[in-house]
Amino acid sequence: MNKLIRSINYFSVITSVFFLFNCSSDNTGNNSSEEDATPSLSVSTQTLTFSDTEILMFSETKTLTFSGLYLSDVLDINIGSNFEISLDGQNFESEINVQTINNQINSQLLYVRFAPNEDAIGQISESLIFTSTNANSQSVNLIANAIGTDPNLSVNYSELFFNDTIVGTISESLPIEITANNLTSFLNISSDGQFLISLDDINYNSSLQIDQQTANEDFVLYVRFQPSEIGESLNVLEFNSEELTTISVELVGTGIPMVYNYQAFNETRLAYGGGFSQSSSQTYTLHDDTTNIESIIMYLQLDCPSGGCNEWDVYSNILVRDNSTNNWYEIGRYITPYGVGTGQLERGLEIDVTDFKSLLTGNVELKAFIEVWGSDGWELSVDFDYVEGTPDYQYYEIAPIVQYNNNSLAGVIYGEDASAFDLSKDVFVPSNTESVHLRTIITGWGHATPNDSNGRPCAEWCYRTHSVKINNNQEFQHYMGPIGCVTNPVSPQNGNWAPDRAGWCPGMAVPNRINSLEASLAGTTFSFDYEFEPWTNDLLSTSSNIHAYYAISSFIVVKSNYPIDKPTIIN
């Protein structure tokens, strides 16, 4: 029994030894040899960029790592003629051979530096190449700039553009990077006019002198624009040294006027019914000194109430009270859009109201009117920009010649007996007047017949030419024709907004018609007559809208560089 057991154990040992010496596998468990694996190389970066370096000098050292697997031969590392490599960061060469251990190279550090030769001035681009038999080579791009030992200076801009800057204020500073080398004398930097320079972005002057040691180190120069007058300013920033040809940087900036903004009506609800009114009168404090105000611009913004905007295009205006006469003067007229606000315009509708400068000063009472027939209505905001500058004349005065403008149907009846409306006046012009003009706003309303040949009823749609007579001579004409409704930026609207009306459009300000008169009228009285193109209303309209109207306001504006009285209107 014991002999049999020993025989079986002996057979098992022999069998195990046989299999041990007849099986082969790689150390991964696969039945293949290491010779079948593909040789490969890898590097940790594709590009190295070096700082500017003088010829025959060395740059700072950059590093990368490399490795290899299943290599059958040494690894050759070669570099261009203007760079050097090292395995220890001490001993640099242009070529290195790296031996493999067990056919591989574990991750290893390589040091690279830029060493431009004497002919390598300017931008240099070369390659660092890794090669080994049967392995795909690897390449690293090397980028550097070699500078000579001669004095040189470079700046990173040839011109600087500044944002528009309010006169009397200071722009944001703009930096310029300066690189200088081998200067042996002072570097002088200068700019005159409205541009100032600084090394610390705190202390600014029109010129700087920098010693050569400071100049030969890279530094930043700060430039800012400080306009003293309105308009574009052009200047040159110059860099000078005894060894250099002058280097220049163009400087461009525009001085813009100071603007004082005043809010008047602010989301004021105007409507008909529902506890609201078509008009609102309020007092505001505006700019109190207009001697240095060049222009006054009024902006009107219409917003829809929570229930939506009114759906119709209706007559609307802003008026100012003349405290000396207690009368209201129309300073601007506009037509509401069909059912949408004016939010597509950043600041809404824009109207120049400079002619009313004498009334828009200090505490001012304003009236807003919208001829809306619904409790929806509008939320109206009005603000004024007082633009600082040199006015054309120091003193303005204004007086109304005619105003039939309380609403659209309070205008002069057209094509019928209009004897109740006085469009003929005598006007006295103050003796020290240096400039005089008329300012007229007019819009037609109604769908009276007969229609024109193109189917247009009067006076909203029919094109007409009105005449202004001065001393019985026709001096001016006002053509009540199309002004381009389809190009209105407040679009689309929710109604019949695109077709041209006679001199106005839904969602636009009504044009101010300015007519200049001769300054020789100063100290005299002239006759004024406003006449409509002949047309007769046949009162045959099938609707209740059987009349045609022209809502009109016409003012005389006088200006002088000396205090001046109002013009006098004689009925």
Secondary structure as a PSIPRED ss2 file (coil, helix, strand):
# PSIPRED VFORMAT (PSIPRED V4.0)

   1 M C   1.000  0.000  0.000
   2 N H   0.000  1.000  0.000
   3 K H   0.000  1.000  0.000
   4 L H   0.000  1.000  0.000
   5 I H   0.000  1.000  0.000
   6 R H   0.000  1.000  0.000
   7 S H   0.000  1.000  0.000
   8 I H   0.000  1.000  0.000
   9 N H   0.000  1.000  0.000
  10 Y H   0.000  1.000  0.000
  11 F H   0.000  1.000  0.000
  12 S H   0.000  1.000  0.000
  13 V H   0.000  1.000  0.000
  14 I H   0.000  1.000  0.000
  15 T H   0.000  1.000  0.000
  16 S H   0.000  1.000  0.000
  17 V H   0.000  1.000  0.000
  18 F H   0.000  1.000  0.000
  19 F H   0.000  1.000  0.000
  20 L H   0.000  1.000  0.000
  21 F C   1.000  0.000  0.000
  22 N C   1.000  0.000  0.000
  23 C C   1.000  0.000  0.000
  24 S C   1.000  0.000  0.000
  25 S C   1.000  0.000  0.000
  26 D C   1.000  0.000  0.000
  27 N C   1.000  0.000  0.000
  28 T C   1.000  0.000  0.000
  29 G C   1.000  0.000  0.000
  30 N C   1.000  0.000  0.000
  31 N C   1.000  0.000  0.000
  32 S C   1.000  0.000  0.000
  33 S C   1.000  0.000  0.000
  34 E H   0.000  1.000  0.000
  35 E H   0.000  1.000  0.000
  36 D H   0.000  1.000  0.000
  37 A C   1.000  0.000  0.000
  38 T C   1.000  0.000  0.000
  39 P C   1.000  0.000  0.000
  40 S E   0.000  0.000  1.000
  41 L E   0.000  0.000  1.000
  42 S E   0.000  0.000  1.000
  43 V E   0.000  0.000  1.000
  44 S C   1.000  0.000  0.000
  45 T C   1.000  0.000  0.000
  46 Q C   1.000  0.000  0.000
  47 T E   0.000  0.000  1.000
  48 L E   0.000  0.000  1.000
  49 T E   0.000  0.000  1.000
  50 F C   1.000  0.000  0.000
  51 S C   1.000  0.000  0.000
  52 D C   1.000  0.000  0.000
  53 T E   0.000  0.000  1.000
  54 E E   0.000  0.000  1.000
  55 I C   1.000  0.000  0.000
  56 L C   1.000  0.000  0.000
  57 M C   1.000  0.000  0.000
  58 F C   1.000  0.000  0.000
  59 S C   1.000  0.000  0.000
  60 E C   1.000  0.000  0.000
  61 T C   1.000  0.000  0.000
  62 K E   0.000  0.000  1.000
  63 T E   0.000  0.000  1.000
  64 L E   0.000  0.000  1.000
  65 T E   0.000  0.000  1.000
  66 F E   0.000  0.000  1.000
  67 S E   0.000  0.000  1.000
  68 G E   0.000  0.000  1.000
  69 L E   0.000  0.000  1.000
  70 Y C   1.000  0.000  0.000
  71 L C   1.000  0.000  0.000
  72 S C   1.000  0.000  0.000
  73 D C   1.000  0.000  0.000
  74 V C   1.000  0.000  0.000
  75 L E   0.000  0.000  1.000
  76 D E   0.000  0.000  1.000
  77 I E   0.000  0.000  1.000
  78 N E   0.000  0.000  1.000
  79 I E   0.000  0.000  1.000
  80 G C   1.000  0.000  0.000
  81 S C   1.000  0.000  0.000
  82 N C   1.000  0.000  0.000
  83 F E   0.000  0.000  1.000
  84 E E   0.000  0.000  1.000
  85 I E   0.000  0.000  1.000
  86 S E   0.000  0.000  1.000
  87 L C   1.000  0.000  0.000
  88 D C   1.000  0.000  0.000
  89 G C   1.000  0.000  0.000
  90 Q C   1.000  0.000  0.000
  91 N C   1.000  0.000  0.000
  92 F C   1.000  0.000  0.000
  93 E E   0.000  0.000  1.000
  94 S C   1.000  0.000  0.000
  95 E E   0.000  0.000  1.000
  96 I E   0.000  0.000  1.000
  97 N E   0.000  0.000  1.000
  98 V E   0.000  0.000  1.000
  99 Q C   1.000  0.000  0.000
 100 T C   1.000  0.000  0.000
 101 I E   0.000  0.000  1.000
 102 N C   1.000  0.000  0.000
 103 N C   1.000  0.000  0.000
 104 Q E   0.000  0.000  1.000
 105 I E   0.000  0.000  1.000
 106 N E   0.000  0.000  1.000
 107 S E   0.000  0.000  1.000
 108 Q E   0.000  0.000  1.000
 109 L E   0.000  0.000  1.000
 110 L E   0.000  0.000  1.000
 111 Y E   0.000  0.000  1.000
 112 V E   0.000  0.000  1.000
 113 R E   0.000  0.000  1.000
 114 F E   0.000  0.000  1.000
 115 A C   1.000  0.000  0.000
 116 P C   1.000  0.000  0.000
 117 N C   1.000  0.000  0.000
 118 E C   1.000  0.000  0.000
 119 D C   1.000  0.000  0.000
 120 A C   1.000  0.000  0.000
 121 I C   1.000  0.000  0.000
 122 G E   0.000  0.000  1.000
 123 Q E   0.000  0.000  1.000
 124 I E   0.000  0.000  1.000
 125 S E   0.000  0.000  1.000
 126 E E   0.000  0.000  1.000
 127 S E   0.000  0.000  1.000
 128 L E   0.000  0.000  1.000
 129 I E   0.000  0.000  1.000
 130 F E   0.000  0.000  1.000
 131 T E   0.000  0.000  1.000
 132 S C   1.000  0.000  0.000
 133 T C   1.000  0.000  0.000
 134 N C   1.000  0.000  0.000
 135 A C   1.000  0.000  0.000
 136 N C   1.000  0.000  0.000
 137 S C   1.000  0.000  0.000
 138 Q E   0.000  0.000  1.000
 139 S E   0.000  0.000  1.000
 140 V E   0.000  0.000  1.000
 141 N E   0.000  0.000  1.000
 142 L E   0.000  0.000  1.000
 143 I E   0.000  0.000  1.000
 144 A E   0.000  0.000  1.000
 145 N E   0.000  0.000  1.000
 146 A E   0.000  0.000  1.000
 147 I E   0.000  0.000  1.000
 148 G C   1.000  0.000  0.000
 149 T C   1.000  0.000  0.000
 150 D C   1.000  0.000  0.000
 151 P C   1.000  0.000  0.000
 152 N E   0.000  0.000  1.000
 153 L E   0.000  0.000  1.000
 154 S E   0.000  0.000  1.000
 155 V E   0.000  0.000  1.000
 156 N C   1.000  0.000  0.000
 157 Y C   1.000  0.000  0.000
 158 S C   1.000  0.000  0.000
 159 E E   0.000  0.000  1.000
 160 L E   0.000  0.000  1.000
 161 F E   0.000  0.000  1.000
 162 F C   1.000  0.000  0.000
 163 N C   1.000  0.000  0.000
 164 D C   1.000  0.000  0.000
 165 T E   0.000  0.000  1.000
 166 I E   0.000  0.000  1.000
 167 V C   1.000  0.000  0.000
 168 G C   1.000  0.000  0.000
 169 T C   1.000  0.000  0.000
 170 I C   1.000  0.000  0.000
 171 S C   1.000  0.000  0.000
 172 E C   1.000  0.000  0.000
 173 S C   1.000  0.000  0.000
 174 L E   0.000  0.000  1.000
 175 P E   0.000  0.000  1.000
 176 I E   0.000  0.000  1.000
 177 E E   0.000  0.000  1.000
 178 I E   0.000  0.000  1.000
 179 T E   0.000  0.000  1.000
 180 A E   0.000  0.000  1.000
 181 N E   0.000  0.000  1.000
 182 N C   1.000  0.000  0.000
 183 L C   1.000  0.000  0.000
 184 T C   1.000  0.000  0.000
 185 S C   1.000  0.000  0.000
 186 F C   1.000  0.000  0.000
 187 L E   0.000  0.000  1.000
 188 N E   0.000  0.000  1.000
 189 I E   0.000  0.000  1.000
 190 S E   0.000  0.000  1.000
 191 S C   1.000  0.000  0.000
 192 D C   1.000  0.000  0.000
 193 G C   1.000  0.000  0.000
 194 Q C   1.000  0.000  0.000
 195 F E   0.000  0.000  1.000
 196 L E   0.000  0.000  1.000
 197 I E   0.000  0.000  1.000
 198 S E   0.000  0.000  1.000
 199 L C   1.000  0.000  0.000
 200 D C   1.000  0.000  0.000
 201 D C   1.000  0.000  0.000
 202 I C   1.000  0.000  0.000
 203 N C   1.000  0.000  0.000
 204 Y C   1.000  0.000  0.000
 205 N E   0.000  0.000  1.000
 206 S C   1.000  0.000  0.000
 207 S E   0.000  0.000  1.000
 208 L E   0.000  0.000  1.000
 209 Q E   0.000  0.000  1.000
 210 I E   0.000  0.000  1.000
 211 D C   1.000  0.000  0.000
 212 Q H   0.000  1.000  0.000
 213 Q H   0.000  1.000  0.000
 214 T H   0.000  1.000  0.000
 215 A H   0.000  1.000  0.000
 216 N C   1.000  0.000  0.000
 217 E C   1.000  0.000  0.000
 218 D C   1.000  0.000  0.000
 219 F E   0.000  0.000  1.000
 220 V E   0.000  0.000  1.000
 221 L E   0.000  0.000  1.000
 222 Y E   0.000  0.000  1.000
 223 V E   0.000  0.000  1.000
 224 R E   0.000  0.000  1.000
 225 F E   0.000  0.000  1.000
 226 Q C   1.000  0.000  0.000
 227 P C   1.000  0.000  0.000
 228 S C   1.000  0.000  0.000
 229 E C   1.000  0.000  0.000
 230 I C   1.000  0.000  0.000
 231 G E   0.000  0.000  1.000
 232 E E   0.000  0.000  1.000
 233 S E   0.000  0.000  1.000
 234 L E   0.000  0.000  1.000
 235 N E   0.000  0.000  1.000
 236 V E   0.000  0.000  1.000
 237 L E   0.000  0.000  1.000
 238 E E   0.000  0.000  1.000
 239 F E   0.000  0.000  1.000
 240 N E   0.000  0.000  1.000
 241 S C   1.000  0.000  0.000
 242 E C   1.000  0.000  0.000
 243 E C   1.000  0.000  0.000
 244 L C   1.000  0.000  0.000
 245 T C   1.000  0.000  0.000
 246 T C   1.000  0.000  0.000
 247 I E   0.000  0.000  1.000
 248 S E   0.000  0.000  1.000
 249 V E   0.000  0.000  1.000
 250 E E   0.000  0.000  1.000
 251 L E   0.000  0.000  1.000
 252 V E   0.000  0.000  1.000
 253 G E   0.000  0.000  1.000
 254 T E   0.000  0.000  1.000
 255 G E   0.000  0.000  1.000
 256 I E   0.000  0.000  1.000
 257 P C   1.000  0.000  0.000
 258 M C   1.000  0.000  0.000
 259 V E   0.000  0.000  1.000
 260 Y E   0.000  0.000  1.000
 261 N E   0.000  0.000  1.000
 262 Y E   0.000  0.000  1.000
 263 Q E   0.000  0.000  1.000
 264 A C   1.000  0.000  0.000
 265 F C   1.000  0.000  0.000
 266 N C   1.000  0.000  0.000
 267 E C   1.000  0.000  0.000
 268 T E   0.000  0.000  1.000
 269 R E   0.000  0.000  1.000
 270 L E   0.000  0.000  1.000
 271 A C   1.000  0.000  0.000
 272 Y C   1.000  0.000  0.000
 273 G E   0.000  0.000  1.000
 274 G C   1.000  0.000  0.000
 275 G C   1.000  0.000  0.000
 276 F E   0.000  0.000  1.000
 277 S C   1.000  0.000  0.000
 278 Q C   1.000  0.000  0.000
 279 S E   0.000  0.000  1.000
 280 S E   0.000  0.000  1.000
 281 S E   0.000  0.000  1.000
 282 Q E   0.000  0.000  1.000
 283 T E   0.000  0.000  1.000
 284 Y E   0.000  0.000  1.000
 285 T E   0.000  0.000  1.000
 286 L C   1.000  0.000  0.000
 287 H C   1.000  0.000  0.000
 288 D C   1.000  0.000  0.000
 289 D C   1.000  0.000  0.000
 290 T C   1.000  0.000  0.000
 291 T C   1.000  0.000  0.000
 292 N C   1.000  0.000  0.000
 293 I E   0.000  0.000  1.000
 294 E E   0.000  0.000  1.000
 295 S E   0.000  0.000  1.000
 296 I E   0.000  0.000  1.000
 297 I E   0.000  0.000  1.000
 298 M E   0.000  0.000  1.000
 299 Y E   0.000  0.000  1.000
 300 L E   0.000  0.000  1.000
 301 Q E   0.000  0.000  1.000
 302 L E   0.000  0.000  1.000
 303 D E   0.000  0.000  1.000
 304 C C   1.000  0.000  0.000
 305 P C   1.000  0.000  0.000
 306 S C   1.000  0.000  0.000
 307 G C   1.000  0.000  0.000
 308 G C   1.000  0.000  0.000
 309 C C   1.000  0.000  0.000
 310 N C   1.000  0.000  0.000
 311 E C   1.000  0.000  0.000
 312 W C   1.000  0.000  0.000
 313 D C   1.000  0.000  0.000
 314 V C   1.000  0.000  0.000
 315 Y E   0.000  0.000  1.000
 316 S E   0.000  0.000  1.000
 317 N E   0.000  0.000  1.000
 318 I E   0.000  0.000  1.000
 319 L E   0.000  0.000  1.000
 320 V E   0.000  0.000  1.000
 321 R E   0.000  0.000  1.000
 322 D E   0.000  0.000  1.000
 323 N C   1.000  0.000  0.000
 324 S C   1.000  0.000  0.000
 325 T C   1.000  0.000  0.000
 326 N C   1.000  0.000  0.000
 327 N E   0.000  0.000  1.000
 328 W E   0.000  0.000  1.000
 329 Y E   0.000  0.000  1.000
 330 E E   0.000  0.000  1.000
 331 I E   0.000  0.000  1.000
 332 G E   0.000  0.000  1.000
 333 R E   0.000  0.000  1.000
 334 Y E   0.000  0.000  1.000
 335 I E   0.000  0.000  1.000
 336 T C   1.000  0.000  0.000
 337 P C   1.000  0.000  0.000
 338 Y C   1.000  0.000  0.000
 339 G C   1.000  0.000  0.000
 340 V C   1.000  0.000  0.000
 341 G C   1.000  0.000  0.000
 342 T C   1.000  0.000  0.000
 343 G C   1.000  0.000  0.000
 344 Q C   1.000  0.000  0.000
 345 L C   1.000  0.000  0.000
 346 E C   1.000  0.000  0.000
 347 R C   1.000  0.000  0.000
 348 G C   1.000  0.000  0.000
 349 L E   0.000  0.000  1.000
 350 E E   0.000  0.000  1.000
 351 I E   0.000  0.000  1.000
 352 D E   0.000  0.000  1.000
 353 V C   1.000  0.000  0.000
 354 T H   0.000  1.000  0.000
 355 D H   0.000  1.000  0.000
 356 F H   0.000  1.000  0.000
 357 K C   1.000  0.000  0.000
 358 S C   1.000  0.000  0.000
 359 L C   1.000  0.000  0.000
 360 L C   1.000  0.000  0.000
 361 T C   1.000  0.000  0.000
 362 G C   1.000  0.000  0.000
 363 N E   0.000  0.000  1.000
 364 V E   0.000  0.000  1.000
 365 E E   0.000  0.000  1.000
 366 L E   0.000  0.000  1.000
 367 K E   0.000  0.000  1.000
 368 A E   0.000  0.000  1.000
 369 F E   0.000  0.000  1.000
 370 I E   0.000  0.000  1.000
 371 E C   1.000  0.000  0.000
 372 V C   1.000  0.000  0.000
 373 W C   1.000  0.000  0.000
 374 G C   1.000  0.000  0.000
 375 S C   1.000  0.000  0.000
 376 D C   1.000  0.000  0.000
 377 G C   1.000  0.000  0.000
 378 W E   0.000  0.000  1.000
 379 E E   0.000  0.000  1.000
 380 L E   0.000  0.000  1.000
 381 S E   0.000  0.000  1.000
 382 V E   0.000  0.000  1.000
 383 D E   0.000  0.000  1.000
 384 F E   0.000  0.000  1.000
 385 D E   0.000  0.000  1.000
 386 Y E   0.000  0.000  1.000
 387 V E   0.000  0.000  1.000
 388 E E   0.000  0.000  1.000
 389 G C   1.000  0.000  0.000
 390 T C   1.000  0.000  0.000
 391 P C   1.000  0.000  0.000
 392 D C   1.000  0.000  0.000
 393 Y C   1.000  0.000  0.000
 394 Q C   1.000  0.000  0.000
 395 Y E   0.000  0.000  1.000
 396 Y E   0.000  0.000  1.000
 397 E E   0.000  0.000  1.000
 398 I E   0.000  0.000  1.000
 399 A E   0.000  0.000  1.000
 400 P E   0.000  0.000  1.000
 401 I E   0.000  0.000  1.000
 402 V E   0.000  0.000  1.000
 403 Q E   0.000  0.000  1.000
 404 Y E   0.000  0.000  1.000
 405 N C   1.000  0.000  0.000
 406 N C   1.000  0.000  0.000
 407 N C   1.000  0.000  0.000
 408 S H   0.000  1.000  0.000
 409 L H   0.000  1.000  0.000
 410 A H   0.000  1.000  0.000
 411 G C   1.000  0.000  0.000
 412 V E   0.000  0.000  1.000
 413 I E   0.000  0.000  1.000
 414 Y E   0.000  0.000  1.000
 415 G C   1.000  0.000  0.000
 416 E C   1.000  0.000  0.000
 417 D C   1.000  0.000  0.000
 418 A C   1.000  0.000  0.000
 419 S C   1.000  0.000  0.000
 420 A C   1.000  0.000  0.000
 421 F C   1.000  0.000  0.000
 422 D C   1.000  0.000  0.000
 423 L C   1.000  0.000  0.000
 424 S E   0.000  0.000  1.000
 425 K E   0.000  0.000  1.000
 426 D E   0.000  0.000  1.000
 427 V E   0.000  0.000  1.000
 428 F E   0.000  0.000  1.000
 429 V C   1.000  0.000  0.000
 430 P C   1.000  0.000  0.000
 431 S C   1.000  0.000  0.000
 432 N C   1.000  0.000  0.000
 433 T C   1.000  0.000  0.000
 434 E C   1.000  0.000  0.000
 435 S E   0.000  0.000  1.000
 436 V E   0.000  0.000  1.000
 437 H E   0.000  0.000  1.000
 438 L E   0.000  0.000  1.000
 439 R E   0.000  0.000  1.000
 440 T E   0.000  0.000  1.000
 441 I E   0.000  0.000  1.000
 442 I E   0.000  0.000  1.000
 443 T E   0.000  0.000  1.000
 444 G E   0.000  0.000  1.000
 445 W E   0.000  0.000  1.000
 446 G C   1.000  0.000  0.000
 447 H E   0.000  0.000  1.000
 448 A E   0.000  0.000  1.000
 449 T C   1.000  0.000  0.000
 450 P C   1.000  0.000  0.000
 451 N C   1.000  0.000  0.000
 452 D C   1.000  0.000  0.000
 453 S C   1.000  0.000  0.000
 454 N C   1.000  0.000  0.000
 455 G C   1.000  0.000  0.000
 456 R C   1.000  0.000  0.000
 457 P C   1.000  0.000  0.000
 458 C E   0.000  0.000  1.000
 459 A E   0.000  0.000  1.000
 460 E C   1.000  0.000  0.000
 461 W C   1.000  0.000  0.000
 462 C C   1.000  0.000  0.000
 463 Y C   1.000  0.000  0.000
 464 R E   0.000  0.000  1.000
 465 T E   0.000  0.000  1.000
 466 H E   0.000  0.000  1.000
 467 S E   0.000  0.000  1.000
 468 V E   0.000  0.000  1.000
 469 K E   0.000  0.000  1.000
 470 I E   0.000  0.000  1.000
 471 N C   1.000  0.000  0.000
 472 N C   1.000  0.000  0.000
 473 N E   0.000  0.000  1.000
 474 Q E   0.000  0.000  1.000
 475 E E   0.000  0.000  1.000
 476 F E   0.000  0.000  1.000
 477 Q E   0.000  0.000  1.000
 478 H E   0.000  0.000  1.000
 479 Y E   0.000  0.000  1.000
 480 M E   0.000  0.000  1.000
 481 G C   1.000  0.000  0.000
 482 P C   1.000  0.000  0.000
 483 I C   1.000  0.000  0.000
 484 G C   1.000  0.000  0.000
 485 C H   0.000  1.000  0.000
 486 V H   0.000  1.000  0.000
 487 T H   0.000  1.000  0.000
 488 N C   1.000  0.000  0.000
 489 P C   1.000  0.000  0.000
 490 V C   1.000  0.000  0.000
 491 S C   1.000  0.000  0.000
 492 P C   1.000  0.000  0.000
 493 Q C   1.000  0.000  0.000
 494 N C   1.000  0.000  0.000
 495 G C   1.000  0.000  0.000
 496 N C   1.000  0.000  0.000
 497 W C   1.000  0.000  0.000
 498 A C   1.000  0.000  0.000
 499 P C   1.000  0.000  0.000
 500 D C   1.000  0.000  0.000
 501 R C   1.000  0.000  0.000
 502 A C   1.000  0.000  0.000
 503 G C   1.000  0.000  0.000
 504 W C   1.000  0.000  0.000
 505 C C   1.000  0.000  0.000
 506 P C   1.000  0.000  0.000
 507 G C   1.000  0.000  0.000
 508 M C   1.000  0.000  0.000
 509 A E   0.000  0.000  1.000
 510 V C   1.000  0.000  0.000
 511 P C   1.000  0.000  0.000
 512 N C   1.000  0.000  0.000
 513 R E   0.000  0.000  1.000
 514 I E   0.000  0.000  1.000
 515 N E   0.000  0.000  1.000
 516 S E   0.000  0.000  1.000
 517 L E   0.000  0.000  1.000
 518 E C   1.000  0.000  0.000
 519 A H   0.000  1.000  0.000
 520 S H   0.000  1.000  0.000
 521 L H   0.000  1.000  0.000
 522 A C   1.000  0.000  0.000
 523 G C   1.000  0.000  0.000
 524 T C   1.000  0.000  0.000
 525 T E   0.000  0.000  1.000
 526 F E   0.000  0.000  1.000
 527 S E   0.000  0.000  1.000
 528 F E   0.000  0.000  1.000
 529 D E   0.000  0.000  1.000
 530 Y E   0.000  0.000  1.000
 531 E E   0.000  0.000  1.000
 532 F C   1.000  0.000  0.000
 533 E C   1.000  0.000  0.000
 534 P C   1.000  0.000  0.000
 535 W C   1.000  0.000  0.000
 536 T C   1.000  0.000  0.000
 537 N C   1.000  0.000  0.000
 538 D C   1.000  0.000  0.000
 539 L C   1.000  0.000  0.000
 540 L C   1.000  0.000  0.000
 541 S C   1.000  0.000  0.000
 542 T C   1.000  0.000  0.000
 543 S C   1.000  0.000  0.000
 544 S C   1.000  0.000  0.000
 545 N C   1.000  0.000  0.000
 546 I C   1.000  0.000  0.000
 547 H C   1.000  0.000  0.000
 548 A E   0.000  0.000  1.000
 549 Y E   0.000  0.000  1.000
 550 Y E   0.000  0.000  1.000
 551 A E   0.000  0.000  1.000
 552 I E   0.000  0.000  1.000
 553 S E   0.000  0.000  1.000
 554 S E   0.000  0.000  1.000
 555 F E   0.000  0.000  1.000
 556 I E   0.000  0.000  1.000
 557 V E   0.000  0.000  1.000
 558 V E   0.000  0.000  1.000
 559 K E   0.000  0.000  1.000
 560 S E   0.000  0.000  1.000
 561 N C   1.000  0.000  0.000
 562 Y C   1.000  0.000  0.000
 563 P C   1.000  0.000  0.000
 564 I C   1.000  0.000  0.000
 565 D C   1.000  0.000  0.000
 566 K C   1.000  0.000  0.000
 567 P C   1.000  0.000  0.000
 568 T E   0.000  0.000  1.000
 569 I E   0.000  0.000  1.000
 570 I E   0.000  0.000  1.000
 571 N C   1.000  0.000  0.000
